[in-house]
Amino acid sequence: MSDKKCPKCGGTGWQVVVDGEYSFVRPCSCTVSLDENRIQSGLPKRYHLCSFENFEVNPGGGRKNPTLMAARTIIRDFTLKFPAVSSGLLISGPAGTGKTHLSAAVLNALINRGEHGILFRDFRELLQDIRSTYSPDSKMNEFGVLAPVLNARLLIIDDLGAERPTEWADSQFSYILNYRYNRLLPVIITTNYPDGGGLGEEESLTERVGVRMRSRLFEMCREVRIEAGDYRKINTGQ
């Protein structure tokens, strides 16, 4: 397992500079290539600084949430073991509980230690990119969009189930998942939808992706369930 770190910053991206009696930090020279790798991975710039260290397990300064602490431990352990992992991760929980932060922390940690071939895709944007290839004006064909998704060493799909299920969308997701399943390529997937029956009017993951794909997901992934309040509302006092 590769564990290479920049000798100047230790993989943090920040270099401490001492000038006489004063010291300050500045972006390390290695961050140029690291940022390029993040951009190439598809990780939105908003999440470039997400790490396990700055993940809040007690949003709003309250008591530490045990499911947030457990999720961080499990996902960080996966990151430390990668690529020697036997299964992926299915991170589920209500909106605003840090699922995307944790999946981005995996990508950032892997890039910081020199890993390559990690891909981050928002589920809705991925489907839209595939649809766009059907236009006669498109400069890319469907295979051009799918090839990186199919063959990435680690594929992170954010917000699964965000788009209403259709036969076409189910077919696309089924193809991606089965391709990677047969080649033992891991996935990390985040979703707002719980397994099993929804509470009240809330839909379940099965209702969003279908029984067959739900079964395949649980073959491929360890479920990491988060039960917490929306940190965006907590931090704004709403």
Secondary structure, 3 states (H helix, E strand, C coil): CCCCCCCCCCCCCEEEEEECCEEEEEECCCHHHHHHHHHHHCCCHHHCCCCCCCCCCCHHHCCCCHHHHHHHHHHHHHHHHCCCCCCEEEEECCCCCCHHHHHHHHHHHHHHCCCCCEEEEEHHHHHHHHHHCCCCCCCCCHHHHHHHHHHCCEEEEEEECCCCCCHHHHHHHHHHHHHHHHCCCCEEEEECCCCCCCCCCCCCHHHHHCHHHHHHHHHHEEEEECCCCCHHHHHCCC
